[in-house]
């Protein structure tokens, strides 16, 4: 898994690429919780994620819950088909705010 973080339009945008699995989800969790702790709006770009397992989903859920408690806007953007299927199976597509693009999320 690779990741990058950038600021745009008042939001922190975390982009992930590759597999967000048991091996890589601790790093994803660390990145997301750090952004939630210091940003007013966090967008998570999943356009480059080929595979996400339950540990990756758990990292997203934990960051979402922390953001909600802290009053931080948190949304997923550009979720590609493999990741979206996992979110739909867990019915998390109804929990997360999901935007078609970063521009839509801003």
Beta strands, then each sheet from edge to edge (+ up, - down):
strand 1: 2-8
strand 2: 11-20
strand 3: 41-52
strand 4: 73-77
strand 5: 97-99
sheet 1: 1+ 2- 3- 4- 5-
end
